[in-house]
C-alpha cells in the first residue's frame, strides 16, 4: 500500500517543464551522468522565466560547476545579453563546465573568470558593473557570502533579481534573512514562474523540510533609501 501511495504521489506531483526550455533540458540530459550536480529543470525554468518575463540582459553567476545554470541563462537570453560566471581557478568541475558550454553552443556572450569571487566582485563593483539577474551558488560559509552580497546588492539594478541555490542550508538561509531585513528585498511569487503548488509539495515531501531548495528575491528599494545607508548605526536582528 505504501509503495502504491508513493508511486501515485510521484506521478501526480511530477514537474511539468516549460516547452521553451527544451534545448537546455535535453542537452543536460545528454551529458548528465548522475555523479555531478546539474541544474534541475524546475530551477532552470525559474531562471528562464525571470530573464524572459523581466527583460534581464546582464547576468552574473557565482559558481560555474557543470555549466548547467549558465546554459539555462544563455539559452533564455538568446544572444541578447551576457552572462559572466565566476569560479575558483582550481574548481572541482571547471573543466566539465567549460566542456559543456563549448558543446552546447557558440556562446560568444559568456565570460568565465577563474578567481576567488571575493576578489573579483569588488573589482566588478569598482568598474561600475550593473546586473539584472545574479545567481549565487559558490562558497557557502556565511562570512564569504556576506562579503559577496555587500557588493552584489549594490550592483543589482532596482526591481531585478538575485537567486540563491542551496537555500535550505543554514548559512544561505541566514544570508537571505539578512537581505530581506537590511537590503530592501522581497521574495518573488513563485507561482508566476511555473513553480506550482504541486512542485512545492513535492519539494517538502522529498526534502522533509519547509525550506525551499532555491529562492529568488527581487530588489524593491534603492540603496539610497535604506536605513542601513542613511543611519550609520542601524541594526536589526535577522
mmCIF file of the C-alpha atoms, coordinates in Angstrom:
data_MODEL
# 
_entry.id   MODEL 
# 
loop_
_atom_site.group_PDB 
_atom_site.id 
_atom_site.type_symbol 
_atom_site.label_atom_id 
_atom_site.label_alt_id 
_atom_site.label_comp_id 
_atom_site.label_asym_id 
_atom_site.label_entity_id 
_atom_site.label_seq_id 
_atom_site.pdbx_PDB_ins_code 
_atom_site.Cartn_x 
_atom_site.Cartn_y 
_atom_site.Cartn_z 
_atom_site.occupancy 
_atom_site.B_iso_or_equiv 
_atom_site.pdbx_formal_charge 
_atom_site.auth_seq_id 
_atom_site.auth_comp_id 
_atom_site.auth_asym_id 
_atom_site.auth_atom_id 
_atom_site.pdbx_PDB_model_num 
ATOM 1   C CA . UNK A 1 1   ? 0.000  0.000  0.000   1.00 0.00 ? 1   UNK A CA 1 
ATOM 2   C CA . UNK A 1 2   ? 2.748  2.433  0.972   1.00 0.00 ? 2   UNK A CA 1 
ATOM 3   C CA . UNK A 1 3   ? 4.603  1.679  -2.246  1.00 0.00 ? 3   UNK A CA 1 
ATOM 4   C CA . UNK A 1 4   ? 1.437  2.407  -4.245  1.00 0.00 ? 4   UNK A CA 1 
ATOM 5   C CA . UNK A 1 5   ? 0.907  5.726  -2.422  1.00 0.00 ? 5   UNK A CA 1 
ATOM 6   C CA . UNK A 1 6   ? 4.492  6.791  -3.081  1.00 0.00 ? 6   UNK A CA 1 
ATOM 7   C CA . UNK A 1 7   ? 4.183  5.879  -6.751  1.00 0.00 ? 7   UNK A CA 1 
ATOM 8   C CA . UNK A 1 8   ? 0.869  7.744  -7.042  1.00 0.00 ? 8   UNK A CA 1 
ATOM 9   C CA . UNK A 1 9   ? 2.277  10.873 -5.403  1.00 0.00 ? 9   UNK A CA 1 
ATOM 10  C CA . UNK A 1 10  ? 5.358  10.794 -7.601  1.00 0.00 ? 10  UNK A CA 1 
ATOM 11  C CA . UNK A 1 11  ? 3.216  10.653 -10.743 1.00 0.00 ? 11  UNK A CA 1 
ATOM 12  C CA . UNK A 1 12  ? 0.729  13.241 -9.501  1.00 0.00 ? 12  UNK A CA 1 
ATOM 13  C CA . UNK A 1 13  ? 3.380  15.721 -8.399  1.00 0.00 ? 13  UNK A CA 1 
ATOM 14  C CA . UNK A 1 14  ? 5.764  15.222 -11.326 1.00 0.00 ? 14  UNK A CA 1 
ATOM 15  C CA . UNK A 1 15  ? 7.110  18.548 -12.544 1.00 0.00 ? 15  UNK A CA 1 
ATOM 16  C CA . UNK A 1 16  ? 5.936  19.727 -15.967 1.00 0.00 ? 16  UNK A CA 1 
ATOM 17  C CA . UNK A 1 17  ? 8.814  21.706 -17.522 1.00 0.00 ? 17  UNK A CA 1 
ATOM 18  C CA . UNK A 1 18  ? 8.414  24.609 -19.914 1.00 0.00 ? 18  UNK A CA 1 
ATOM 19  C CA . UNK A 1 19  ? 8.436  23.959 -23.643 1.00 0.00 ? 19  UNK A CA 1 
ATOM 20  C CA . UNK A 1 20  ? 10.725 26.981 -24.040 1.00 0.00 ? 20  UNK A CA 1 
ATOM 21  C CA . UNK A 1 21  ? 13.499 25.296 -22.051 1.00 0.00 ? 21  UNK A CA 1 
ATOM 22  C CA . UNK A 1 22  ? 13.576 22.125 -24.115 1.00 0.00 ? 22  UNK A CA 1 
ATOM 23  C CA . UNK A 1 23  ? 17.056 22.830 -25.508 1.00 0.00 ? 23  UNK A CA 1 
ATOM 24  C CA . UNK A 1 24  ? 18.994 23.227 -22.230 1.00 0.00 ? 24  UNK A CA 1 
ATOM 25  C CA . UNK A 1 25  ? 16.990 20.435 -20.630 1.00 0.00 ? 25  UNK A CA 1 
ATOM 26  C CA . UNK A 1 26  ? 17.720 17.969 -23.429 1.00 0.00 ? 26  UNK A CA 1 
ATOM 27  C CA . UNK A 1 27  ? 21.377 18.946 -23.577 1.00 0.00 ? 27  UNK A CA 1 
ATOM 28  C CA . UNK A 1 28  ? 21.804 18.441 -19.838 1.00 0.00 ? 28  UNK A CA 1 
ATOM 29  C CA . UNK A 1 29  ? 20.060 15.057 -20.061 1.00 0.00 ? 29  UNK A CA 1 
ATOM 30  C CA . UNK A 1 30  ? 22.549 14.034 -22.762 1.00 0.00 ? 30  UNK A CA 1 
ATOM 31  C CA . UNK A 1 31  ? 25.626 14.767 -20.612 1.00 0.00 ? 31  UNK A CA 1 
ATOM 32  C CA . UNK A 1 32  ? 24.364 14.139 -17.085 1.00 0.00 ? 32  UNK A CA 1 
ATOM 33  C CA . UNK A 1 33  ? 25.962 11.077 -15.540 1.00 0.00 ? 33  UNK A CA 1 
ATOM 34  C CA . UNK A 1 34  ? 24.361 11.056 -12.105 1.00 0.00 ? 34  UNK A CA 1 
ATOM 35  C CA . UNK A 1 35  ? 27.673 11.834 -10.400 1.00 0.00 ? 35  UNK A CA 1 
ATOM 36  C CA . UNK A 1 36  ? 27.956 15.608 -10.789 1.00 0.00 ? 36  UNK A CA 1 
ATOM 37  C CA . UNK A 1 37  ? 25.398 18.278 -9.827  1.00 0.00 ? 37  UNK A CA 1 
ATOM 38  C CA . UNK A 1 38  ? 23.318 19.669 -12.681 1.00 0.00 ? 38  UNK A CA 1 
ATOM 39  C CA . UNK A 1 39  ? 20.626 22.322 -12.601 1.00 0.00 ? 39  UNK A CA 1 
ATOM 40  C CA . UNK A 1 40  ? 17.217 20.625 -12.194 1.00 0.00 ? 40  UNK A CA 1 
ATOM 41  C CA . UNK A 1 41  ? 14.519 21.553 -14.741 1.00 0.00 ? 41  UNK A CA 1 
ATOM 42  C CA . UNK A 1 42  ? 12.370 23.435 -12.234 1.00 0.00 ? 42  UNK A CA 1 
ATOM 43  C CA . UNK A 1 43  ? 15.241 25.676 -11.137 1.00 0.00 ? 43  UNK A CA 1 
ATOM 44  C CA . UNK A 1 44  ? 16.335 26.217 -14.731 1.00 0.00 ? 44  UNK A CA 1 
ATOM 45  C CA . UNK A 1 45  ? 12.768 27.193 -15.613 1.00 0.00 ? 45  UNK A CA 1 
ATOM 46  C CA . UNK A 1 46  ? 12.713 29.742 -12.793 1.00 0.00 ? 46  UNK A CA 1 
ATOM 47  C CA . UNK A 1 47  ? 15.880 31.359 -14.161 1.00 0.00 ? 47  UNK A CA 1 
ATOM 48  C CA . UNK A 1 48  ? 14.487 31.281 -17.698 1.00 0.00 ? 48  UNK A CA 1 
ATOM 49  C CA . UNK A 1 49  ? 11.217 32.920 -16.669 1.00 0.00 ? 49  UNK A CA 1 
ATOM 50  C CA . UNK A 1 50  ? 12.880 35.619 -14.573 1.00 0.00 ? 50  UNK A CA 1 
ATOM 51  C CA . UNK A 1 51  ? 15.071 36.537 -17.548 1.00 0.00 ? 51  UNK A CA 1 
ATOM 52  C CA . UNK A 1 52  ? 12.381 36.459 -20.221 1.00 0.00 ? 52  UNK A CA 1 
ATOM 53  C CA . UNK A 1 53  ? 9.497  37.976 -18.244 1.00 0.00 ? 53  UNK A CA 1 
ATOM 54  C CA . UNK A 1 54  ? 11.552 40.851 -16.868 1.00 0.00 ? 54  UNK A CA 1 
ATOM 55  C CA . UNK A 1 55  ? 13.844 41.584 -19.809 1.00 0.00 ? 55  UNK A CA 1 
ATOM 56  C CA . UNK A 1 56  ? 17.023 40.728 -17.929 1.00 0.00 ? 56  UNK A CA 1 
ATOM 57  C CA . UNK A 1 57  ? 20.097 41.367 -20.072 1.00 0.00 ? 57  UNK A CA 1 
ATOM 58  C CA . UNK A 1 58  ? 23.152 41.430 -17.808 1.00 0.00 ? 58  UNK A CA 1 
ATOM 59  C CA . UNK A 1 59  ? 23.545 38.249 -15.747 1.00 0.00 ? 59  UNK A CA 1 
ATOM 60  C CA . UNK A 1 60  ? 26.167 37.245 -13.184 1.00 0.00 ? 60  UNK A CA 1 
ATOM 61  C CA . UNK A 1 61  ? 26.761 33.739 -11.877 1.00 0.00 ? 61  UNK A CA 1 
ATOM 62  C CA . UNK A 1 62  ? 28.811 32.849 -8.803  1.00 0.00 ? 62  UNK A CA 1 
ATOM 63  C CA . UNK A 1 63  ? 29.906 29.247 -9.278  1.00 0.00 ? 63  UNK A CA 1 
ATOM 64  C CA . UNK A 1 64  ? 30.173 27.667 -12.730 1.00 0.00 ? 64  UNK A CA 1 
ATOM 65  C CA . UNK A 1 65  ? 30.390 23.986 -11.722 1.00 0.00 ? 65  UNK A CA 1 
ATOM 66  C CA . UNK A 1 66  ? 28.995 21.879 -14.587 1.00 0.00 ? 66  UNK A CA 1 
ATOM 67  C CA . UNK A 1 67  ? 27.891 24.960 -16.527 1.00 0.00 ? 67  UNK A CA 1 
ATOM 68  C CA . UNK A 1 68  ? 24.239 23.900 -16.499 1.00 0.00 ? 68  UNK A CA 1 
ATOM 69  C CA . UNK A 1 69  ? 22.794 27.061 -14.940 1.00 0.00 ? 69  UNK A CA 1 
ATOM 70  C CA . UNK A 1 70  ? 24.871 29.193 -17.310 1.00 0.00 ? 70  UNK A CA 1 
ATOM 71  C CA . UNK A 1 71  ? 23.420 27.225 -20.243 1.00 0.00 ? 71  UNK A CA 1 
ATOM 72  C CA . UNK A 1 72  ? 19.872 27.862 -18.996 1.00 0.00 ? 72  UNK A CA 1 
ATOM 73  C CA . UNK A 1 73  ? 20.582 31.583 -18.687 1.00 0.00 ? 73  UNK A CA 1 
ATOM 74  C CA . UNK A 1 74  ? 22.339 31.858 -22.048 1.00 0.00 ? 74  UNK A CA 1 
ATOM 75  C CA . UNK A 1 75  ? 19.509 29.989 -23.725 1.00 0.00 ? 75  UNK A CA 1 
ATOM 76  C CA . UNK A 1 76  ? 16.972 32.393 -22.206 1.00 0.00 ? 76  UNK A CA 1 
ATOM 77  C CA . UNK A 1 77  ? 18.974 35.424 -23.346 1.00 0.00 ? 77  UNK A CA 1 
ATOM 78  C CA . UNK A 1 78  ? 19.100 34.260 -26.986 1.00 0.00 ? 78  UNK A CA 1 
ATOM 79  C CA . UNK A 1 79  ? 22.290 36.290 -27.609 1.00 0.00 ? 79  UNK A CA 1 
ATOM 80  C CA . UNK A 1 80  ? 20.551 39.481 -26.457 1.00 0.00 ? 80  UNK A CA 1 
ATOM 81  C CA . UNK A 1 81  ? 22.605 39.833 -23.299 1.00 0.00 ? 81  UNK A CA 1 
ATOM 82  C CA . UNK A 1 82  ? 25.581 38.392 -21.433 1.00 0.00 ? 82  UNK A CA 1 
ATOM 83  C CA . UNK A 1 83  ? 26.458 36.000 -18.648 1.00 0.00 ? 83  UNK A CA 1 
ATOM 84  C CA . UNK A 1 84  ? 29.578 36.372 -16.506 1.00 0.00 ? 84  UNK A CA 1 
ATOM 85  C CA . UNK A 1 85  ? 30.499 33.265 -14.496 1.00 0.00 ? 85  UNK A CA 1 
ATOM 86  C CA . UNK A 1 86  ? 32.983 33.357 -11.616 1.00 0.00 ? 86  UNK A CA 1 
ATOM 87  C CA . UNK A 1 87  ? 34.586 30.250 -10.170 1.00 0.00 ? 87  UNK A CA 1 
ATOM 88  C CA . UNK A 1 88  ? 37.696 29.230 -8.274  1.00 0.00 ? 88  UNK A CA 1 
ATOM 89  C CA . UNK A 1 89  ? 40.710 28.583 -10.551 1.00 0.00 ? 89  UNK A CA 1 
ATOM 90  C CA . UNK A 1 90  ? 41.022 25.119 -9.035  1.00 0.00 ? 90  UNK A CA 1 
ATOM 91  C CA . UNK A 1 91  ? 37.285 24.466 -9.076  1.00 0.00 ? 91  UNK A CA 1 
ATOM 92  C CA . UNK A 1 92  ? 36.454 20.764 -8.933  1.00 0.00 ? 92  UNK A CA 1 
ATOM 93  C CA . UNK A 1 93  ? 34.209 20.778 -12.002 1.00 0.00 ? 93  UNK A CA 1 
ATOM 94  C CA . UNK A 1 94  ? 35.549 23.687 -14.055 1.00 0.00 ? 94  UNK A CA 1 
ATOM 95  C CA . UNK A 1 95  ? 36.720 21.531 -16.947 1.00 0.00 ? 95  UNK A CA 1 
ATOM 96  C CA . UNK A 1 96  ? 33.337 19.822 -17.117 1.00 0.00 ? 96  UNK A CA 1 
ATOM 97  C CA . UNK A 1 97  ? 31.593 23.188 -17.108 1.00 0.00 ? 97  UNK A CA 1 
ATOM 98  C CA . UNK A 1 98  ? 33.797 24.602 -19.849 1.00 0.00 ? 98  UNK A CA 1 
ATOM 99  C CA . UNK A 1 99  ? 33.363 21.471 -21.969 1.00 0.00 ? 99  UNK A CA 1 
ATOM 100 C CA . UNK A 1 100 ? 29.579 21.557 -21.578 1.00 0.00 ? 100 UNK A CA 1 
ATOM 101 C CA . UNK A 1 101 ? 29.416 25.205 -22.578 1.00 0.00 ? 101 UNK A CA 1 
ATOM 102 C CA . UNK A 1 102 ? 31.541 24.514 -25.637 1.00 0.00 ? 102 UNK A CA 1 
ATOM 103 C CA . UNK A 1 103 ? 29.412 21.527 -26.674 1.00 0.00 ? 103 UNK A CA 1 
ATOM 104 C CA . UNK A 1 104 ? 26.088 23.256 -26.114 1.00 0.00 ? 104 UNK A CA 1 
ATOM 105 C CA . UNK A 1 105 ? 26.595 26.263 -28.374 1.00 0.00 ? 105 UNK A CA 1 
ATOM 106 C CA . UNK A 1 106 ? 28.688 29.154 -29.617 1.00 0.00 ? 106 UNK A CA 1 
ATOM 107 C CA . UNK A 1 107 ? 28.188 31.345 -26.567 1.00 0.00 ? 107 UNK A CA 1 
ATOM 108 C CA . UNK A 1 108 ? 30.138 34.464 -27.509 1.00 0.00 ? 108 UNK A CA 1 
ATOM 109 C CA . UNK A 1 109 ? 28.240 36.369 -24.818 1.00 0.00 ? 109 UNK A CA 1 
ATOM 110 C CA . UNK A 1 110 ? 29.649 34.231 -21.993 1.00 0.00 ? 110 UNK A CA 1 
ATOM 111 C CA . UNK A 1 111 ? 32.681 35.243 -19.933 1.00 0.00 ? 111 UNK A CA 1 
ATOM 112 C CA . UNK A 1 112 ? 34.357 32.943 -17.410 1.00 0.00 ? 112 UNK A CA 1 
ATOM 113 C CA . UNK A 1 113 ? 36.536 34.458 -14.680 1.00 0.00 ? 113 UNK A CA 1 
ATOM 114 C CA . UNK A 1 114 ? 38.588 31.887 -12.774 1.00 0.00 ? 114 UNK A CA 1 
ATOM 115 C CA . UNK A 1 115 ? 39.376 33.597 -9.487  1.00 0.00 ? 115 UNK A CA 1 
ATOM 116 C CA . UNK A 1 116 ? 38.034 33.738 -5.943  1.00 0.00 ? 116 UNK A CA 1 
ATOM 117 C CA . UNK A 1 117 ? 34.717 35.582 -6.069  1.00 0.00 ? 117 UNK A CA 1 
ATOM 118 C CA . UNK A 1 118 ? 35.532 37.766 -3.044  1.00 0.00 ? 118 UNK A CA 1 
ATOM 119 C CA . UNK A 1 119 ? 38.401 39.209 -5.078  1.00 0.00 ? 119 UNK A CA 1 
ATOM 120 C CA . UNK A 1 120 ? 36.509 39.543 -8.371  1.00 0.00 ? 120 UNK A CA 1 
ATOM 121 C CA . UNK A 1 121 ? 33.215 41.002 -7.163  1.00 0.00 ? 121 UNK A CA 1 
ATOM 122 C CA . UNK A 1 122 ? 34.720 44.177 -5.612  1.00 0.00 ? 122 UNK A CA 1 
ATOM 123 C CA . UNK A 1 123 ? 36.579 44.767 -8.893  1.00 0.00 ? 123 UNK A CA 1 
ATOM 124 C CA . UNK A 1 124 ? 33.328 44.488 -10.841 1.00 0.00 ? 124 UNK A CA 1 
ATOM 125 C CA . UNK A 1 125 ? 31.773 46.935 -8.386  1.00 0.00 ? 125 UNK A CA 1 
ATOM 126 C CA . UNK A 1 126 ? 34.638 49.409 -8.832  1.00 0.00 ? 126 UNK A CA 1 
ATOM 127 C CA . UNK A 1 127 ? 34.206 49.078 -12.606 1.00 0.00 ? 127 UNK A CA 1 
ATOM 128 C CA . UNK A 1 128 ? 30.571 50.202 -12.116 1.00 0.00 ? 128 UNK A CA 1 
ATOM 129 C CA . UNK A 1 129 ? 29.133 46.951 -13.486 1.00 0.00 ? 129 UNK A CA 1 
ATOM 130 C CA . UNK A 1 130 ? 25.357 46.526 -13.183 1.00 0.00 ? 130 UNK A CA 1 
ATOM 131 C CA . UNK A 1 131 ? 23.285 43.346 -13.409 1.00 0.00 ? 131 UNK A CA 1 
ATOM 132 C CA . UNK A 1 132 ? 19.666 42.309 -13.860 1.00 0.00 ? 132 UNK A CA 1 
ATOM 133 C CA . UNK A 1 133 ? 19.978 38.747 -12.563 1.00 0.00 ? 133 UNK A CA 1 
ATOM 134 C CA . UNK A 1 134 ? 22.533 37.326 -10.142 1.00 0.00 ? 134 UNK A CA 1 
ATOM 135 C CA . UNK A 1 135 ? 22.715 33.593 -9.419  1.00 0.00 ? 135 UNK A CA 1 
ATOM 136 C CA . UNK A 1 136 ? 24.639 32.685 -6.249  1.00 0.00 ? 136 UNK A CA 1 
ATOM 137 C CA . UNK A 1 137 ? 25.968 29.137 -5.976  1.00 0.00 ? 137 UNK A CA 1 
ATOM 138 C CA . UNK A 1 138 ? 29.562 29.445 -4.815  1.00 0.00 ? 138 UNK A CA 1 
ATOM 139 C CA . UNK A 1 139 ? 31.335 29.050 -1.472  1.00 0.00 ? 139 UNK A CA 1 
ATOM 140 C CA . UNK A 1 140 ? 28.618 28.896 1.163   1.00 0.00 ? 140 UNK A CA 1 
ATOM 141 C CA . UNK A 1 141 ? 30.075 29.929 4.500   1.00 0.00 ? 141 UNK A CA 1 
ATOM 142 C CA . UNK A 1 142 ? 28.206 32.882 5.991   1.00 0.00 ? 142 UNK A CA 1 
ATOM 143 C CA . UNK A 1 143 ? 31.215 35.205 6.126   1.00 0.00 ? 143 UNK A CA 1 
ATOM 144 C CA . UNK A 1 144 ? 32.125 34.558 2.489   1.00 0.00 ? 144 UNK A CA 1 
ATOM 145 C CA . UNK A 1 145 ? 28.589 35.114 1.264   1.00 0.00 ? 145 UNK A CA 1 
ATOM 146 C CA . UNK A 1 146 ? 28.169 38.244 3.390   1.00 0.00 ? 146 UNK A CA 1 
ATOM 147 C CA . UNK A 1 147 ? 31.275 39.709 1.749   1.00 0.00 ? 147 UNK A CA 1 
ATOM 148 C CA . UNK A 1 148 ? 29.832 38.849 -1.670  1.00 0.00 ? 148 UNK A CA 1 
ATOM 149 C CA . UNK A 1 149 ? 26.320 40.190 -1.183  1.00 0.00 ? 149 UNK A CA 1 
ATOM 150 C CA . UNK A 1 150 ? 27.548 43.531 0.207   1.00 0.00 ? 150 UNK A CA 1 
ATOM 151 C CA . UNK A 1 151 ? 28.700 44.307 -3.335  1.00 0.00 ? 151 UNK A CA 1 
ATOM 152 C CA . UNK A 1 152 ? 26.203 42.187 -5.254  1.00 0.00 ? 152 UNK A CA 1 
ATOM 153 C CA . UNK A 1 153 ? 23.185 44.064 -3.921  1.00 0.00 ? 153 UNK A CA 1 
ATOM 154 C CA . UNK A 1 154 ? 24.801 47.357 -4.917  1.00 0.00 ? 154 UNK A CA 1 
ATOM 155 C CA . UNK A 1 155 ? 25.387 46.102 -8.457  1.00 0.00 ? 155 UNK A CA 1 
ATOM 156 C CA . UNK A 1 156 ? 21.868 44.738 -8.895  1.00 0.00 ? 156 UNK A CA 1 
ATOM 157 C CA . UNK A 1 157 ? 19.504 47.087 -10.686 1.00 0.00 ? 157 UNK A CA 1 
ATOM 158 C CA . UNK A 1 158 ? 16.281 48.139 -8.970  1.00 0.00 ? 158 UNK A CA 1 
ATOM 159 C CA . UNK A 1 159 ? 13.374 45.697 -9.435  1.00 0.00 ? 159 UNK A CA 1 
ATOM 160 C CA . UNK A 1 160 ? 15.735 42.956 -10.656 1.00 0.00 ? 160 UNK A CA 1 
ATOM 161 C CA . UNK A 1 161 ? 16.600 39.606 -9.093  1.00 0.00 ? 161 UNK A CA 1 
ATOM 162 C CA . UNK A 1 162 ? 19.083 37.610 -7.059  1.00 0.00 ? 162 UNK A CA 1 
ATOM 163 C CA . UNK A 1 163 ? 18.657 33.821 -6.853  1.00 0.00 ? 163 UNK A CA 1 
ATOM 164 C CA . UNK A 1 164 ? 20.258 31.568 -4.233  1.00 0.00 ? 164 UNK A CA 1 
ATOM 165 C CA . UNK A 1 165 ? 20.874 27.868 -4.731  1.00 0.00 ? 165 UNK A CA 1 
ATOM 166 C CA . UNK A 1 166 ? 21.023 25.534 -1.714  1.00 0.00 ? 166 UNK A CA 1 
ATOM 167 C CA . UNK A 1 167 ? 18.741 27.952 0.114   1.00 0.00 ? 167 UNK A CA 1 
ATOM 168 C CA . UNK A 1 168 ? 17.881 25.371 2.774   1.00 0.00 ? 168 UNK A CA 1 
ATOM 169 C CA . UNK A 1 169 ? 21.445 25.467 4.115   1.00 0.00 ? 169 UNK A CA 1 
ATOM 170 C CA . UNK A 1 170 ? 21.624 27.420 7.421   1.00 0.00 ? 170 UNK A CA 1 
ATOM 171 C CA . UNK A 1 171 ? 24.288 29.816 6.117   1.00 0.00 ? 171 UNK A CA 1 
ATOM 172 C CA . UNK A 1 172 ? 22.365 30.607 2.922   1.00 0.00 ? 172 UNK A CA 1 
ATOM 173 C CA . UNK A 1 173 ? 19.075 30.930 4.793   1.00 0.00 ? 173 UNK A CA 1 
ATOM 174 C CA . UNK A 1 174 ? 20.725 33.402 7.181   1.00 0.00 ? 174 UNK A CA 1 
ATOM 175 C CA . UNK A 1 175 ? 22.060 35.488 4.286   1.00 0.00 ? 175 UNK A CA 1 
ATOM 176 C CA . UNK A 1 176 ? 18.591 35.614 2.738   1.00 0.00 ? 176 UNK A CA 1 
ATOM 177 C CA . UNK A 1 177 ? 17.079 36.713 6.060   1.00 0.00 ? 177 UNK A CA 1 
ATOM 178 C CA . UNK A 1 178 ? 19.695 39.449 6.286   1.00 0.00 ? 178 UNK A CA 1 
ATOM 179 C CA . UNK A 1 179 ? 18.935 40.711 2.784   1.00 0.00 ? 179 UNK A CA 1 
ATOM 180 C CA . UNK A 1 180 ? 15.193 40.755 3.437   1.00 0.00 ? 180 UNK A CA 1 
ATOM 181 C CA . UNK A 1 181 ? 15.773 42.738 6.636   1.00 0.00 ? 181 UNK A CA 1 
ATOM 182 C CA . UNK A 1 182 ? 18.611 45.034 5.558   1.00 0.00 ? 182 UNK A CA 1 
ATOM 183 C CA . UNK A 1 183 ? 18.679 45.454 1.816   1.00 0.00 ? 183 UNK A CA 1 
ATOM 184 C CA . UNK A 1 184 ? 15.169 46.155 0.581   1.00 0.00 ? 184 UNK A CA 1 
ATOM 185 C CA . UNK A 1 185 ? 14.212 42.821 -0.996  1.00 0.00 ? 185 UNK A CA 1 
ATOM 186 C CA . UNK A 1 186 ? 11.039 40.805 -1.197  1.00 0.00 ? 186 UNK A CA 1 
ATOM 187 C CA . UNK A 1 187 ? 10.650 37.172 -2.170  1.00 0.00 ? 187 UNK A CA 1 
ATOM 188 C CA . UNK A 1 188 ? 9.049  36.521 -5.538  1.00 0.00 ? 188 UNK A CA 1 
ATOM 189 C CA . UNK A 1 189 ? 5.671  34.908 -6.092  1.00 0.00 ? 189 UNK A CA 1 
ATOM 190 C CA . UNK A 1 190 ? 6.928  31.576 -7.393  1.00 0.00 ? 190 UNK A CA 1 
ATOM 191 C CA . UNK A 1 191 ? 3.584  30.688 -8.976  1.00 0.00 ? 191 UNK A CA 1 
ATOM 192 C CA . UNK A 1 192 ? 4.307  33.332 -11.638 1.00 0.00 ? 192 UNK A CA 1 
ATOM 193 C CA . UNK A 1 193 ? 7.356  31.356 -12.786 1.00 0.00 ? 193 UNK A CA 1 
ATOM 194 C CA . UNK A 1 194 ? 5.993  27.838 -13.333 1.00 0.00 ? 194 UNK A CA 1 
ATOM 195 C CA . UNK A 1 195 ? 6.598  26.883 -9.707  1.00 0.00 ? 195 UNK A CA 1 
ATOM 196 C CA . UNK A 1 196 ? 3.243  25.268 -8.865  1.00 0.00 ? 196 UNK A CA 1 
ATOM 197 C CA . UNK A 1 197 ? 1.832  24.076 -5.556  1.00 0.00 ? 197 UNK A CA 1 
ATOM 198 C CA . UNK A 1 198 ? 2.427  20.522 -6.776  1.00 0.00 ? 198 UNK A CA 1 
ATOM 199 C CA . UNK A 1 199 ? 6.133  21.256 -7.118  1.00 0.00 ? 199 UNK A CA 1 
ATOM 200 C CA . UNK A 1 200 ? 6.169  22.864 -3.677  1.00 0.00 ? 200 UNK A CA 1 
ATOM 201 C CA . UNK A 1 201 ? 4.502  19.838 -2.109  1.00 0.00 ? 201 UNK A CA 1 
ATOM 202 C CA . UNK A 1 202 ? 6.947  17.534 -3.895  1.00 0.00 ? 202 UNK A CA 1 
ATOM 203 C CA . UNK A 1 203 ? 9.877  19.577 -2.528  1.00 0.00 ? 203 UNK A CA 1 
ATOM 204 C CA . UNK A 1 204 ? 8.530  19.398 1.019   1.00 0.00 ? 204 UNK A CA 1 
ATOM 205 C CA . UNK A 1 205 ? 7.917  15.658 0.846   1.00 0.00 ? 205 UNK A CA 1 
ATOM 206 C CA . UNK A 1 206 ? 11.262 14.768 -0.733  1.00 0.00 ? 206 UNK A CA 1 
ATOM 207 C CA . UNK A 1 207 ? 13.457 17.060 1.379   1.00 0.00 ? 207 UNK A CA 1 
ATOM 208 C CA . UNK A 1 208 ? 11.403 16.660 4.586   1.00 0.00 ? 208 UNK A CA 1 
ATOM 209 C CA . UNK A 1 209 ? 11.809 20.393 5.105   1.00 0.00 ? 209 UNK A CA 1 
ATOM 210 C CA . UNK A 1 210 ? 9.705  23.508 4.580   1.00 0.00 ? 210 UNK A CA 1 
ATOM 211 C CA . UNK A 1 211 ? 12.772 25.401 3.391   1.00 0.00 ? 211 UNK A CA 1 
ATOM 212 C CA . UNK A 1 212 ? 12.907 25.844 -0.369  1.00 0.00 ? 212 UNK A CA 1 
ATOM 213 C CA . UNK A 1 213 ? 15.931 24.334 -2.168  1.00 0.00 ? 213 UNK A CA 1 
ATOM 214 C CA . UNK A 1 214 ? 16.388 27.605 -4.080  1.00 0.00 ? 214 UNK A CA 1 
ATOM 215 C CA . UNK A 1 215 ? 14.952 31.077 -3.550  1.00 0.00 ? 215 UNK A CA 1 
ATOM 216 C CA . UNK A 1 216 ? 14.587 34.233 -5.630  1.00 0.00 ? 216 UNK A CA 1 
ATOM 217 C CA . UNK A 1 217 ? 14.485 37.773 -4.242  1.00 0.00 ? 217 UNK A CA 1 
ATOM 218 C CA . UNK A 1 218 ? 13.520 40.983 -6.015  1.00 0.00 ? 218 UNK A CA 1 
ATOM 219 C CA . UNK A 1 219 ? 15.235 44.253 -5.142  1.00 0.00 ? 219 UNK A CA 1 
ATOM 220 C CA . UNK A 1 220 ? 12.439 46.748 -4.451  1.00 0.00 ? 220 UNK A CA 1 
ATOM 221 C CA . UNK A 1 221 ? 14.215 49.561 -2.562  1.00 0.00 ? 221 UNK A CA 1 
ATOM 222 C CA . UNK A 1 222 ? 17.171 51.591 -3.789  1.00 0.00 ? 222 UNK A CA 1 
ATOM 223 C CA . UNK A 1 223 ? 20.268 51.644 -1.571  1.00 0.00 ? 223 UNK A CA 1 
ATOM 224 C CA . UNK A 1 224 ? 19.977 55.398 -1.045  1.00 0.00 ? 224 UNK A CA 1 
ATOM 225 C CA . UNK A 1 225 ? 16.621 54.924 0.685   1.00 0.00 ? 225 UNK A CA 1 
ATOM 226 C CA . UNK A 1 226 ? 17.627 52.098 3.019   1.00 0.00 ? 226 UNK A CA 1 
ATOM 227 C CA . UNK A 1 227 ? 18.109 52.611 6.782   1.00 0.00 ? 227 UNK A CA 1 
ATOM 228 C CA . UNK A 1 228 ? 21.431 50.773 6.511   1.00 0.00 ? 228 UNK A CA 1 
ATOM 229 C CA . UNK A 1 229 ? 22.607 53.535 4.157   1.00 0.00 ? 229 UNK A CA 1 
ATOM 230 C CA . UNK A 1 230 ? 21.047 56.528 5.929   1.00 0.00 ? 230 UNK A CA 1 
ATOM 231 C CA . UNK A 1 231 ? 21.762 55.548 9.549   1.00 0.00 ? 231 UNK A CA 1 
ATOM 232 C CA . UNK A 1 232 ? 25.391 54.873 10.465  1.00 0.00 ? 232 UNK A CA 1 
ATOM 233 C CA . UNK A 1 233 ? 24.475 52.689 13.470  1.00 0.00 ? 233 UNK A CA 1 
ATOM 234 C CA . UNK A 1 234 ? 21.438 50.887 12.073  1.00 0.00 ? 234 UNK A CA 1 
ATOM 235 C CA . UNK A 1 235 ? 20.964 47.337 13.304  1.00 0.00 ? 235 UNK A CA 1 
ATOM 236 C CA . UNK A 1 236 ? 18.151 44.821 13.004  1.00 0.00 ? 236 UNK A CA 1 
ATOM 237 C CA . UNK A 1 237 ? 18.059 41.226 14.143  1.00 0.00 ? 237 UNK A CA 1 
ATOM 238 C CA . UNK A 1 238 ? 17.837 38.675 11.368  1.00 0.00 ? 238 UNK A CA 1 
# 
